[in-house]
Amino acid sequence: MRYLELDTPSLLIDRERLLKNLTDMQRYADDNGVKLRPHTKTHKMPEIAKWQEEQGACGIAVAKVGEAEVMAGHGLKDIFIANEIVGSQKLRRIAALARDGIRISFGVDSPCQVTEAEKIFSAGEVTVPVLIEIEVGENRSGIIREEDFIQLLDTLGSCPHVSFAGIFSHDGNSYHAKDLAELQTIAQGAQKRTLHFAGLAKMHGMPCSVVSYGATPTFMNHVKILEGITELRPGTYALMDASQGHAAGGLERCAATVLASVISKPTATRTILDVGAKGLTMQERTAGICSSPGKGTVLEYPETHIDSVFDEHAILCGKMFHDRVSIGDKVRIIPVHICPVCNLYDLAYLVSGGEVVQELEIACRGKLQ
């Protein structure tokens, strides 16, 4: 069918844009002599993850154990949970994945996480590798002090069922860079700090087999990858969104849109669409290189942005858009941030040349545990 025949709201993915994004990022990794491990928390779709591996990805990253279980159930075999894991229930599920032959690993940044895992994995007679997260400026999780890193390495050395695979970092602060020059500076600093800790591990007799670095804005702008980084871990690049598009210089790489209908024109300037926070989220990006106006951009009228959202309504204020559309018309919205949007739909529709060519199950939707 034609995509305009779909009911609204619906999540659409432009096939040609998606494939170009996958191909270009794999080429970027190859050109830099590093592996690519896409973070699939963005799209949450096993089918796209498989396409990423077909392009050359060494495996995938996920955010939660539930996502790992779903991806494994769809045939993905090499999975890194790029997050700290706490709790016996989750660790037992990881042990079960390891027993099923999945090359599973996860993140740690505290000795207690390792000792808890050792109890579960020794009882389950499995050994699972972990990567230590390094904080590189995002002010989120991860090791900050060298002495804490050494203590964590020593704890790992005493836990035979939790093996040390390496380190990982994420320069999410790059989203707030004011321009490309600052973005480059942030990327270089994040890599140098990551590599510094890799050097500390080597000096401590525990060399890293994996030094993983992630963030889409830096990679979309082809920052230089320093020697010693072994793996790139971008996520949003596959589908892109308005904020990432602005960081990369334009919206032509944005593969994902939300199809919505005009349902009301109550004034001479106000237009209402049938998708709101429950289909677009209320997230905004208002600062830095990823800054994007409004709460979504109309693909057909890129100068038009969503001014506000209620649960089920998007509000657009502007006479030009109001006068060009009629009640019942359908338009496509480029979300400001695609990752939470994918988590709001059961299906996405792959579109090419105006035709729906495939339905894609968003199988990891809601897998928050």
Secondary structure, 3 states (H helix, E strand, C coil): CEHHHCCCCEEEEEHHHHHHHHHHHHHHHHHCCCEECCECCCCCCHHHHHHHHHHCCCCEEECCHHHHHHHHHCCCCEEEEEEECCCHHHHHHHHHHHHCCCEEEEEECCHHHHHHHHHHHHHHCCCEEEEEEECCCCCCCCECCHHHHHHHHHHHHCCCCEEEEEEEEECHHHHHCCCHHHHHHHHHHHHHHHHHHHHHHHHCCCCCCEEEEECHHHHHCCCCCCCCCCEECCCHHHCCCHHHHHHHCCCCCCCEEEEEEEEECCCCCEEEECCCHHHHCCCCECCCCCCECCCCEECCCCCCECCEECCCCEEEECHHHHHHCCCCCEEEEECCCHHHHHCCCCEEEEEECCEEEEEEECCCCCCCC
